[in-house]
Amino acid sequence: MYPHERSLVEKLQGQPFALVGVNSDGDKDDLKKAMEKEKITWRSWFDGSTKGPIASQWRLEGWPTLFLIDHKGVIRHKWVGGPPAEQLETFIGVLVRAANTDLAKKEKAKKIESAAAKTAAKATQAEEKPSEEKNDEQAFTKLKFAKQLLDDGKNDKARDRLQDIIKKYPKSTAADEAKELLKKLKK
């Protein structure tokens, strides 16, 4: 049985498949030796006896007992004694394909969800742009008025307007221009 289990582990590497074992031998050292001898590379638990906690909880009636559990945690098949290798591989193949199909559906759903989130983000940005553009327009209108005040020699009022532009529209190019004009006023 171990050679077949080893071949399954190798054959299904990278697939949604895991082989786990429970050993009911009474001696842990014997288990370690058997695992080395049989080249058991999959996870295997020591239960201590045929009446160990795992065997009791799973209500095992004979050895070996094999459970085939799908990717959702549902027991699909149970064999007391080793099942025919072909039958086991057929059942495993069906469950691996089902798991791969579900994984592909989940990946597709994630991509759709991600695309929807990106679309929503773009829509939000598009909604925000008009207000940003409107702010820029307002800032430039105020800047134009401040420049007119400067041309009329009303520097104190112009200074107040320029500072107001910088405060209310700090990221606008009008604010940058207002900063430059304030520098010139200080000179």
N, C-alpha and C positions, 0 to 999 in steps of 0.2 A: 504494500500500500504506500509506503514512504516514497519509493521511486516515482510513482504516479503523482503523488502530491507535490514532490519536487518539480516535476515537469510542468504541472499546472502553474506553480508559482513563477517559474521562468517564462512560460508561454504567455501568461497574463500580466506580466510586469508592465506597469504604466496604465493598466486598465482599472476600472472601478471593481476591484476584486481583492479580497483579503482571505487568507487561510489562517485560522487560529486553531490551536489544539489545547486539550486538557488531558493531563496525564494522571492516571489513577494509581500508578505504582506506589508502593509504600516507602521507597527510599529515594531521597532527592539526589544523592550521588549517583545512583543507578540511572536516574532520569538524565542527568548531565552526560553520563557516558553514552547512553543510548542516543541522545541528541547529536553528540559529536560523531558517533559511529554511523548513524543514519543520515548525517548532514542535514539536520532539520534547521532551517534558517528562519522559519516563520515563528511568530509568537506562540508560546506554549506555556500553559500554567500547570503548576503542580497542585494536585488536589489531595494527595496523601493516601487515598484509598478509594474503593468503589462506593464508599458511603461518605465521601468527602462533601464539603459544602456546595461545590459546584455541581457534582453529580446528583446530590439530593435536590438542589433547587431546580435543576433541569429534568429531574425525574428519569434518570438514565436507567435502562433495564438491561443493557448488555454493552459489550465492548467489541469493536469500536461502534460508537453511535455517531452518525454524521447528520448535521443539520445544514441545510442550504437556506441562507437568509438573504433576502433581497436588500437593495440599497435603501429601502424605507424601514428596514428592521423587521420585516414580516417573515416568519418561517414559511418557506415554500415547499420544502421537502424534508423528510426525516427518514434515515435508514438505520436500522440496527444491523450491524455487520457492514462490510464494505459493499457499496453499490457497484454494478458493472461500470467499468471505466468509461465506455462510450456513452452510457446513459447519463452518468455524472457530468461529463463534458458537454453533452447536449443541453442539459438543464442549466449548467453554469453559463453556457453561451447565450441562452435565451435571457437570463437575468443580466448579464453584462451588456447585451444590446439594449435592454430596457433602461438600464442605468445610464448608458451613453446617450440614449434618446432624451431622457429627462434632463441630463446635463446640457445637451445641446439646446433644448427648449429654454432652460434657465438662462443660458448664455445669450440666446436670442432675445429673451425678455429683458435682460440687463441692457443689451444694446439698444433696444427700443426705448426703454426707460431713460437711458442716458441721452439718446437723441431727443426725446421729449423734453428732458430737463434743459438741454442746450437750446432747443427752440424756445422754451419758456424764458430762458435767460436772455436770449436775443430780443424777444418781444418786450421784456422788461427794459432792456437797454434802449430799444427803439422808442419806448414810451418816455424814458428819461431824457433822451436827446432833445426833443422839442423844448423841454423846460430848460435844459442847459443852453440851447440856442437862444431861447427867450431871455435867459439871464445875460448872455453875451450882448444881445441887442440892447437890453436895459442898461448894462454897464457902459456900452459905447455911447448911448444917448446921454447918460450922465457925464461921461467924459467930454463929449462935445460941448455940453453946457458949461462944464468947468473950464474948458479952454476958452470959451467965449467970455467967462468971468475974468480970466487972466488977460485976455486981449483988452477988456474994458478997464483993467487996472484994479479990479476988485480981488486982490490977492488973498485976503483973509477968507472970504467966502469961497474962492476957488480951492484954497487949502482944505477947507472943511469938506467940500465936495469930493476932492481927490482922496482924502482919508476915508470918506464914506464908501467910495468905490472899492478901495483896497480891503476894507473890512467886510463888506457885503458880497463881493465877488473876487475872493482871493486867488482863484485859479484861472481867472479870465486874462486874456491878453490886454484888456482894458486896464486891469489892475497893474500889470507890468508897466504899461505906459504911464499910468497915474503915479507910480513910484518914481519914474524918471522925471516927471514934471515936478514932483515934490522936491527932488534933489536940486533941481534948477532953482526952485523958489528959495531954498535955504542959502544959496550962494549969494 
